[in-house]
Amino acid sequence: MSSTIRITKQFTFEAGHALYGYDGKCKNVHGHSYKLYVTVIGEPCIDADSQKNGMVIDFGDLKKIVNKEIVGVYDHAFLLNKNSGVNYGPDTHQMFSNTIYVNYQPTCENMLIEIVNIMQEHISSDVELSKVSLRETRTSYAEWYATDNQ
């Protein structure tokens, strides 16, 4: 008998950003304590001789991927739309040594899309990405579901 299971791991990172051309408070430099939830779906390994017996994916393997490809990149970084360089001046990178210029407006939604794309490149073929949530504040977050994107 096979069973499809979803497992989720939570991660946290701190990052700053500013929204180029925005007409509200978020046009100013500010930061968030992000919470990232990554959910994968698959069937638990049923090989009694495998160290991964009973696992959809080893939480440690998922942690390695997310920490290397996402948390390690974005933690304590300053994200700016690449078009905003003129607005913040040439000294931005000196003031914020971990500045990442992205090809999009660094909203929670667009950051989530970027994270999903990264995860899809690096996740094991034994599982599928099912859901990814990025919580920007205690009360605000964005979600991506594989079922909405087929």
C-alpha positions as CSV (number, residue, x, y, z in Angstrom):
1,M,0.0,0.0,0.0
2,S,1.5,3.4,-1.0
3,S,0.8,6.6,0.8
4,T,1.6,10.1,-0.5
5,I,2.8,12.3,2.3
6,R,3.7,16.0,2.5
7,I,6.4,17.1,4.8
8,T,7.3,20.7,5.8
9,K,10.4,22.4,7.2
10,Q,10.6,25.9,8.5
11,F,13.5,28.3,8.0
12,T,14.2,31.9,9.1
13,F,16.3,34.6,7.7
14,E,16.7,38.4,8.1
15,A,16.8,40.6,5.1
16,G,16.3,44.2,4.1
17,H,14.8,45.8,1.0
18,A,13.3,48.9,-0.5
19,L,10.6,49.0,-3.2
20,Y,11.7,51.1,-6.1
21,G,9.0,53.5,-7.3
22,Y,6.5,52.5,-4.7
23,D,4.3,55.2,-3.3
24,G,4.0,53.9,0.3
25,K,6.3,53.4,3.3
26,C,8.0,50.4,1.8
27,K,9.9,52.7,-0.6
28,N,12.2,53.3,2.3
29,V,14.9,50.9,3.4
30,H,13.5,48.5,5.9
31,G,13.9,44.9,6.9
32,H,11.9,41.8,7.9
33,S,12.4,38.6,9.9
34,Y,11.3,36.2,7.2
35,K,9.9,32.7,7.9
36,L,10.1,30.3,5.0
37,Y,8.0,27.1,4.9
38,V,9.0,24.5,2.3
39,T,6.6,21.6,1.7
40,V,7.5,18.6,-0.5
41,I,5.3,15.7,-1.4
42,G,6.2,12.1,-2.2
43,E,6.0,8.5,-0.9
44,P,8.1,7.4,2.0
45,C,11.0,5.1,1.1
46,I,10.0,1.4,1.7
47,D,13.5,-0.1,1.3
48,A,14.2,-1.7,4.7
49,D,18.0,-1.7,3.8
50,S,18.0,2.0,3.1
51,Q,19.1,4.6,5.7
52,K,16.2,6.7,4.4
53,N,13.6,4.0,5.1
54,G,10.3,5.5,6.1
55,M,11.3,9.0,4.9
56,V,9.8,11.1,2.0
57,I,13.0,13.1,2.2
58,D,15.5,13.4,5.0
59,F,14.8,16.7,6.8
60,G,18.6,17.2,6.9
61,D,18.9,16.9,3.2
62,L,16.1,19.5,2.7
63,K,17.8,21.7,5.3
64,K,21.1,21.6,3.4
65,I,19.5,22.6,0.1
66,V,17.5,25.5,1.6
67,N,20.4,26.8,3.8
68,K,22.9,26.7,0.9
69,E,20.7,28.1,-1.9
70,I,18.3,30.5,0.0
71,V,19.1,31.2,3.6
72,G,22.8,31.5,3.0
73,V,22.2,33.9,0.2
74,Y,19.4,36.1,1.6
75,D,20.2,36.2,5.3
76,H,21.3,39.7,6.3
77,A,21.2,40.8,2.7
78,F,19.8,44.0,1.3
79,L,17.6,43.4,-1.8
80,L,17.1,46.1,-4.4
81,N,15.5,46.2,-7.8
82,K,18.4,46.5,-10.2
83,N,16.7,49.5,-11.7
84,S,16.9,51.4,-8.4
85,G,20.7,51.7,-8.4
86,V,20.6,55.3,-9.5
87,N,18.1,56.2,-6.8
88,Y,20.2,54.8,-3.9
89,G,23.5,56.0,-5.4
90,P,26.9,54.4,-6.1
91,D,27.7,54.1,-2.4
92,T,24.9,51.6,-1.7
93,H,27.1,48.6,-2.0
94,Q,29.6,50.2,0.4
95,M,26.9,51.1,2.9
96,F,25.2,47.7,2.6
97,S,28.0,45.2,1.7
98,N,25.7,42.4,1.1
99,T,23.5,44.1,-1.5
100,I,21.7,41.9,-4.0
101,Y,20.4,43.6,-7.1
102,V,17.5,41.5,-8.4
103,N,15.7,41.6,-11.7
104,Y,12.3,42.2,-10.0
105,Q,10.7,44.3,-7.4
106,P,11.7,42.6,-4.1
107,T,8.2,42.2,-2.8
108,C,7.3,39.1,-0.7
109,E,5.5,37.7,-3.7
110,N,8.4,38.1,-6.1
111,M,10.9,36.8,-3.6
112,L,8.7,33.7,-3.2
113,I,8.7,33.1,-6.9
114,E,12.5,33.3,-6.9
115,I,12.7,30.9,-4.0
116,V,10.3,28.4,-5.8
117,N,12.5,28.6,-8.9
118,I,15.6,27.9,-6.9
119,M,14.0,25.0,-5.1
120,Q,12.7,23.4,-8.2
121,E,16.3,23.5,-9.6
122,H,17.8,21.8,-6.5
123,I,15.2,19.5,-5.1
124,S,15.6,15.8,-5.4
125,S,13.7,14.1,-8.3
126,D,12.3,11.7,-5.7
127,V,9.9,14.4,-4.4
128,E,8.0,17.3,-5.7
129,L,7.7,20.8,-4.4
130,S,4.1,21.1,-3.1
131,K,3.8,24.4,-1.3
132,V,6.1,27.2,-0.3
133,S,5.1,30.0,2.0
134,L,7.1,33.2,2.8
135,R,6.0,35.1,5.9
136,E,7.2,38.7,5.8
137,T,5.6,39.8,9.0
138,R,3.6,38.2,11.8
139,T,0.4,38.9,9.8
140,S,1.5,39.0,6.2
141,Y,2.7,36.2,3.9
142,A,2.6,34.9,0.4
143,E,2.0,31.2,-0.6
144,W,2.8,29.2,-3.7
145,Y,1.0,25.9,-4.5
146,A,2.1,23.5,-7.1
147,T,-1.5,22.6,-7.9
148,D,-2.1,26.3,-8.8
149,N,0.8,26.3,-11.2
150,Q,0.4,23.2,-13.4
